[in-house]
Amino acid sequence: MRKVVVEPGDSRVHDEDEWRGAIVLLERGRIELVCSDGDQRTFLRGDVLWLDGLPVRALRNPGPEPAVLIAISRRPARH
């Protein structure tokens, strides 16, 4: 489990490896996903996201409070 905080007015470049295989809960705040075609989608506290394999360019926080994302993923298999 990882916590990612995006401060108000800030954005974060989407790194697919960071979100690979993770279910993401927006625990607090609001987040906009900016897609590679310029389209945007807004998500609010309590929404569950899957960011793996999507054409997302950036995550942006347009709100007045920090956006807190909780990413839950499996641990890598040990060999």
ABEGO torsion letter per residue (X at the ends): XBBBBBBBGBBBBBBAAAABGBBBBBABEBBBBBBAAGBBBBBBBGBBBBABGBBBABBBBABABBBBBBBBBBBBBBX
